[in-house]
Amino acid sequence: MANVPNILVVEDDRETRTLIAKYLRTNSCNVTTAADGREMEKVMADTRVDLLILDVMLPGEDGLSLCRKVRAESQLPIIMLTARGEDVDRILGLEMGADDYLPKPFNPRELLARINAVLRRQATALNASATPNATALSFAGWQIDLRLRELRNPEGARVAMTSAEFDLLRAFVERSGRVLSRDSLLDLTQGRSAGSFERSIDVLVSRIRRKIEIDPQDAQMIKTVRSGGYMFTPTVEAVATATPN
């Protein structure tokens, strides 16, 4: 990724849009703006975007729907904005695949801090993906490739995961058999600087369970530990990945 990130701000309120763009530009970011989903799609078709700032309340197609569409096609980092700050709205954003969530009104410095945190996490992931001769970990027929950041099911098919889901699953797999609190999982995956909250871990666990558990309502691999957190139960084995020819 370039040292100067290309950020797309999708916000229908002109004053807010202008304020965000001006602040980010004075802090070494390239910024493009859009007022709705149609403008967003046009920008993304013509310009490389490194991070998307997406307002929930937009005219026409709302931000949650747009987030879901983007996430279905790419791992582009997404930070959602909303005038509503209730936990249920944050959870909906995370369910759609957002990497972070910021309620209005907010301090532009906090938005910049979250942008930097998300981009740092992505850069770490890209560096890990480029590491040669990395190992993969297998559990219950599944395989998680730490080099390619891929999850494959027992049939060998790739299972789509967001960056946040992969990071959390990796934390579980690397610490199989240990009770992990929500606080420790936040520290291992998202970091306190991201302004994350404990409920986001529950949301991500629910999403991962739907992908790897036979019955997500009766989870056997990621167990809930009352007053403790979660525990990953399968036996995990390290597998060396083949070096590409």
PyMOL commands that set and color helices and strands:
alter all, ss='L'
color gray80, all
select helices_A, chain A and resi 14-25+37-46+63-73+87-95+108-129+163-173+182-189+192-194+198-212+216-218
alter helices_A, ss='H'
color red, helices_A
select strands_A, chain A and resi 6-10+30-34+51-55+78-82+100-103+135-139+142-145+150-152+158-159+179-180+222-225+229-232+236-240
alter strands_A, ss='S'
color yellow, strands_A
deselect
rebuild
show_as cartoon
